[in-house]
Amino acid sequence: MIESPGRPAEPRLSGFLNSVGQLAMTALEMAHTRLELAFLELQEGLESLVSLVLWGAIAVLAAFMGLLFGGLALIFAFWDTHRILVAVLLMVGFLLLATLAAWAALAKVQLQRNLFGATLGELAKDRTIVGPVP
């Protein structure tokens, strides 16, 4: 095929446009995959959070009821002799328990895994594959 000086060759332009189109589709598919991964991680995180809150609320309610009735039983047992002392000791014990529980909950929150760790890792891999962007 003989090219005229003022006109580019059609097959080269068509091949270039096909390459650009394929590159755009690949980038779009990569973005779609990363978004699917991010939403999957978000869904898993929300399901875990709902489960944690539900079971935590049940545990707190059951513990509260058990401690309340146990404390009342102790106060009634010492009603005639040391009811004030028993009530104060129970209060101090419950405050210590609440402090320990708050400390343990804070430690668990600090140790919890990163919610979008896998997504961020995949994006970092993509960035190293693509190379530095000018």
C-alpha positions in Angstrom: 0.0 0.0 0.0 1.4 3.4 -1.0 0.9 6.2 1.4 0.3 9.7 0.2 2.3 12.4 1.9 -0.7 14.3 3.3 -2.7 11.3 4.5 -1.9 8.8 7.2 -2.3 5.1 6.6 -5.8 3.8 7.7 -4.6 0.4 9.1 -2.2 2.2 11.5 -4.8 4.5 12.8 -7.3 1.7 13.2 -4.8 -0.5 15.0 -4.0 2.4 17.4 -7.6 3.1 18.1 -8.2 -0.6 18.8 -5.2 -0.6 21.2 -6.5 2.4 23.0 -10.0 0.9 23.2 -8.6 -2.4 24.6 -6.5 -0.4 27.1 -9.6 1.5 28.2 -11.6 -1.7 28.6 -8.8 -3.3 30.6 -8.7 -0.3 32.9 -12.5 -0.3 33.3 -12.5 -4.0 34.1 -9.7 -3.5 36.7 -11.7 -0.7 38.3 -14.9 -2.8 38.3 -13.0 -5.7 39.9 -11.6 -3.4 42.6 -15.0 -1.9 43.3 -16.5 -5.3 43.6 -13.8 -6.3 46.1 -14.3 -3.1 48.1 -18.1 -3.6 48.3 -17.6 -7.2 49.3 -15.3 -6.2 52.1 -17.8 -3.5 53.2 -20.6 -6.0 53.2 -18.5 -8.5 55.3 -17.5 -5.7 57.7 -21.1 -4.6 58.2 -22.3 -8.2 58.7 -19.6 -8.7 61.3 -20.4 -5.4 63.0 -24.1 -6.2 63.2 -23.4 -9.7 64.6 -20.9 -8.2 67.1 -23.4 -5.6 68.3 -26.3 -8.0 68.6 -24.3 -10.6 70.5 -22.7 -7.9 72.6 -26.1 -6.4 73.5 -27.4 -9.9 74.5 -24.3 -10.5 76.6 -24.5 -7.2 78.3 -28.1 -7.6 79.1 -27.7 -11.1 80.5 -24.7 -10.1 82.5 -26.5 -7.0 83.9 -29.5 -9.2 85.0 -27.3 -11.8 86.6 -25.2 -9.2 88.5 -28.3 -7.3 89.5 -30.0 -10.3 91.0 -26.8 -11.6 92.5 -26.2 -8.2 94.2 -29.7 -8.1 95.5 -29.4 -11.6 96.9 -26.2 -10.6 98.7 -27.8 -7.4 100.1 -30.9 -9.4 101.3 -28.6 -12.0 102.9 -26.9 -9.3 104.9 -29.9 -7.1 105.4 -29.9 -7.2 109.2 -26.1 -6.8 109.7 -24.0 -5.2 106.9 -26.4 -4.2 104.1 -24.6 -0.8 103.4 -21.1 -2.4 103.4 -22.3 -5.1 100.9 -24.0 -2.5 98.7 -20.8 -0.4 98.6 -18.6 -3.5 97.9 -20.9 -4.6 95.1 -20.8 -1.1 93.6 -16.9 -1.0 93.7 -16.8 -4.5 92.1 -19.2 -3.5 89.3 -17.2 -0.3 88.6 -14.0 -2.4 88.4 -15.7 -4.8 86.1 -16.9 -2.0 83.9 -13.4 -0.5 83.7 -11.9 -3.8 82.7 -14.6 -4.4 80.1 -14.0 -0.9 78.6 -10.3 -1.5 78.5 -10.8 -4.9 76.8 -13.2 -3.4 74.2 -10.7 -0.6 73.4 -7.9 -3.2 73.0 -10.1 -5.2 70.6 -11.0 -2.1 68.5 -7.3 -1.2 68.2 -6.4 -4.8 67.1 -9.2 -5.1 64.6 -8.1 -5.7 61.0 -8.2 -3.0 58.4 -11.6 -2.9 56.7 -10.4 -2.3 53.2 -7.0 -4.0 53.5 -7.3 -6.3 50.6 -8.7 -3.6 48.3 -5.9 -1.2 49.2 -3.3 -4.0 48.7 -4.7 -4.8 45.2 -4.6 -1.1 44.3 -1.0 -0.8 45.5 -0.1 -3.8 43.2 -1.9 -2.1 40.3 0.1 1.1 41.0 3.4 -0.8 40.9 2.4 -2.6 37.7 1.4 0.6 35.9 4.4 2.5 37.2 4.8 6.1 38.2 2.2 8.5 36.7 3.8 11.8 35.4 
